[in-house]
């Protein structure tokens, strides 16, 4: 079998050898130095986009940019705490200054400081979850729309969670915040359709990342998840990256206001 690194190298060669469906596009991806966000940034760049990477820590940004640059991808990076208005402004300004504009916004940043059931969530944790998971996505959208309108069209993708559909005991407030993103997707899509800006959402299932480690590191919990996942495996960050790349491409030109579960069949229901 190929190693994970070898598989990524083959994926990069395949994408770069095919027609670059995002050629000429500029993308901003929040929380993109690790896990799902990093995989999204890599995939969009592989598909031809120029990508601005961001996260709170400058060292992590520099490492991610260095890694993707060595792969021959066009990326830059800037530290950004999405709860800070000035840092959000600088993030979008970087896309304009470095690459000439903005075509794609992927709002991926999320926190879960309280591993409790919903009604046991401390007020401080509730406020933090909604500030980062919901309000920052809303504010980034407001701030990005003028830049997208200058391009004549654009795409926004929110990263929600399968927990938006089925609350999980240790992700109570987090689940509620991710459900809110489903509503934001529909409302923003309706308002922005006239500007030819499509707004969609991806709801990952259990993806094997550091962020979701609480859910899969316990063997018993992991076995239970796998038993209820028809495809019989945990997801990989690259599974989410492929879905995002589809939604922001012309292949999804007639898709807006939708949430795409990418969960191996886990919790899929009408």
C-alpha positions in Angstrom: 0.0 0.0 0.0 1.1 3.6 -0.6 2.0 5.7 2.5 -0.2 8.7 3.2 2.5 11.0 2.0 3.0 9.1 -1.2 -0.8 9.1 -1.8 -0.9 12.9 -1.4 2.0 13.3 -3.9 0.1 11.2 -6.5 -3.1 13.2 -5.8 -1.2 16.5 -6.4 0.3 15.2 -9.7 -3.1 14.1 -10.9 -4.8 17.4 -10.1 -2.0 19.5 -11.6 -1.8 17.4 -14.7 -5.5 17.9 -15.4 -7.3 21.0 -16.4 -7.1 23.5 -13.5 -10.8 24.2 -12.9 -10.0 27.0 -10.5 -7.4 28.7 -12.6 -7.4 32.5 -12.0 -9.4 32.3 -8.8 -8.3 33.7 -5.5 -9.4 31.9 -2.3 -9.2 32.7 1.4 -9.5 29.7 3.8 -9.7 30.3 7.6 -8.1 28.0 10.1 -6.1 26.4 7.3 -2.8 25.3 8.7 -3.9 21.9 9.9 -6.6 19.2 9.4 -9.6 20.0 7.2 -8.7 23.6 6.6 -5.2 22.7 5.4 -6.5 20.0 3.1 -9.0 22.5 1.6 -6.3 25.0 1.0 -4.1 22.4 -0.6 -6.9 21.1 -2.9 -8.0 24.5 -4.1 -4.4 25.4 -4.9 -3.9 22.1 -6.7 -7.0 23.0 -8.7 -5.4 26.2 -9.8 -6.5 28.8 -7.2 -4.2 31.2 -5.5 -4.8 30.7 -1.8 -4.4 32.7 1.4 -3.8 30.5 4.4 -4.5 31.7 7.9 -4.7 30.7 11.5 -4.0 32.3 14.9 -0.4 31.4 15.2 2.2 32.8 12.8 4.6 29.8 13.1 1.8 27.5 12.0 1.0 29.8 9.1 4.7 29.9 8.0 5.0 26.1 8.2 1.9 25.5 6.1 2.9 28.1 3.5 6.4 26.5 3.2 4.9 23.0 2.8 2.5 24.0 0.0 5.1 26.2 -1.7 7.5 23.3 -1.9 4.7 21.4 -3.7 4.7 24.0 -6.4 1.4 25.6 -5.2 0.7 29.4 -5.2 -0.1 30.3 -1.6 0.6 33.0 0.9 -0.4 33.3 4.6 -1.3 35.7 7.3 -2.1 35.2 11.0 -5.8 35.8 11.7 -7.9 35.3 14.8 -11.4 35.4 13.1 -12.9 37.0 16.2 -10.7 40.1 15.7 -12.1 42.6 13.3 -8.8 44.1 12.4 -7.2 40.7 11.7 -10.2 39.8 9.5 -9.7 43.0 7.6 -6.0 42.3 7.1 -6.8 38.7 6.0 -9.0 39.9 3.1 -6.6 42.8 2.4 -3.9 40.2 1.9 -5.9 38.5 -0.8 -6.2 41.8 -2.6 -2.7 43.0 -2.1 -1.0 39.7 -3.0 -3.3 38.2 -5.6 -5.5 41.1 -6.9 -8.9 40.2 -5.4 -11.1 37.6 -3.9 -13.3 34.9 -5.6 -13.7 32.2 -2.9 -14.2 32.4 0.9 -14.1 29.2 2.9 -15.1 29.8 6.6 -13.6 26.9 8.5 -12.6 28.2 11.9 -14.4 26.6 14.9 -13.9 26.0 18.6 -15.4 23.7 21.2 -14.1 24.8 24.6 -16.8 22.9 26.5 -17.2 19.1 26.1 -20.6 19.0 27.7 -24.3 18.4 27.0 -26.0 21.6 25.7 -27.7 22.7 29.0 -24.5 22.1 31.0 -22.5 24.6 28.8 -21.1 27.5 30.8 -22.2 31.0 29.6 -18.6 32.0 28.8 -18.1 28.8 26.7 -21.4 29.4 24.9 -20.4 32.9 24.0 -17.0 31.8 22.7 -18.5 29.0 20.6 -21.0 31.3 18.9 -18.5 34.1 18.5 -16.1 32.0 16.5 -18.3 29.3 14.9 -21.2 31.6 13.8 -20.6 35.3 14.3 -17.1 35.2 12.6 -18.6 33.4 9.6 -21.3 36.1 9.4 -18.8 39.0 9.8 -16.4 37.5 7.2 -19.3 37.2 4.8 -20.3 40.8 5.2 -16.7 41.9 4.8 -16.0 39.7 1.8 -19.1 40.4 -0.2 -17.9 43.8 -1.6 -14.7 42.1 -2.9 -16.7 39.2 -4.5 -19.1 41.7 -6.1 -16.1 43.5 -7.7 -15.3 40.2 -9.5 -18.8 39.9 -10.8 -19.4 36.6 -9.0 -18.1 34.4 -6.2 -18.4 31.6 -3.8 -18.7 31.2 -0.1 -18.6 27.9 1.7 -19.2 27.4 5.4 -17.8 24.3 7.1 -20.5 23.0 9.4 -20.8 19.4 10.9 -22.9 16.4 10.8 -23.6 17.3 14.4 -25.8 20.1 13.0 -28.3 17.4 12.1 -27.8 15.1 15.1 -26.7 16.6 18.4 -23.9 14.7 20.1 -23.8 14.5 23.9 -20.3 16.0 24.3 -20.9 18.6 21.6 -24.0 20.2 22.8 -23.4 23.9 22.2 -21.1 23.2 19.3 -23.9 21.2 17.6 -26.3 24.2 18.0 -23.7 26.5 16.5 -23.2 24.3 13.5 -27.0 24.1 13.0 -27.0 27.9 12.9 -24.6 27.7 9.9 -27.2 25.8 7.9 -29.6 28.7 8.4 -27.0 31.3 7.5 -26.2 29.3 4.3 -29.8 29.5 3.1 -30.4 33.1 4.1 -27.1 34.4 2.6 -27.6 32.4 -0.6 -31.1 34.0 -1.1 -29.8 37.5 -0.6 -26.6 37.1 -2.7 -28.0 35.2 -5.6 -28.7 38.5 -7.5 -24.9 39.3 -7.2 -24.1 35.9 -8.7 -22.5 34.8 -5.4 -23.2 31.2 -4.5 -23.3 30.2 -0.8 -23.1 26.6 0.2 -22.1 24.5 3.2 -20.3 21.2 3.9 -21.2 19.1 6.9 -18.3 16.7 7.7 -18.9 13.5 9.5 -16.3 12.1 11.9 -13.0 13.2 10.2 -9.8 11.9 11.7 -8.1 15.2 12.8 -6.7 16.6 16.1 -9.8 18.7 16.5 -12.1 15.6 16.6 -9.8 13.5 18.6 -12.2 13.4 21.5 -14.7 11.5 19.3 -12.4 8.8 17.9 -9.4 8.3 20.2 -11.4 6.0 22.5 -11.6 2.5 20.9 -15.1 1.9 22.1 -16.5 5.1 20.8 -14.5 4.6 17.5 -16.0 1.1 17.1 -19.5 2.5 17.7 -19.0 5.2 15.1 -17.7 2.7 12.5 -20.7 0.4 13.1 -23.1 3.2 12.3 -21.1 4.5 9.3 -22.2 2.6 6.1 -18.8 3.2 4.4 -17.1 1.7 7.5 -14.3 4.2 8.0 -13.5 7.5 9.5 -13.3 10.4 7.0 -10.0 12.0 5.9 -9.5 15.8 5.5 -9.1 15.2 1.8 -12.7 13.9 1.6 -13.9 17.4 2.7 -11.5 19.2 0.5 -12.9 17.5 -2.6 -16.4 18.5 -1.7 -15.4 22.1 -1.2 -13.5 22.2 -4.5 -16.6 20.9 -6.3 -18.9 23.5 -4.7 -16.7 26.5 -5.6 -16.2 25.2 -9.2 -18.3 25.7 -12.3 -19.3 22.0 -11.9 -21.7 23.3 -9.2 -22.8 26.4 -11.0 -26.5 25.7 -10.3 -26.0 24.9 -6.6 -26.6 27.5 -3.9 -28.1 27.5 -0.5 -27.3 23.8 0.0 -25.6 21.8 2.7 -23.6 18.7 1.5 -23.1 16.1 4.2 -19.7 14.3 3.7 -20.0 11.6 6.3 -19.8 8.2 4.8 -23.5 7.8 5.3 -23.4 8.5 9.0 -26.6 10.3 10.2 -27.7 10.8 6.6 -31.5 11.3 6.6 -34.2 13.3 5.0 
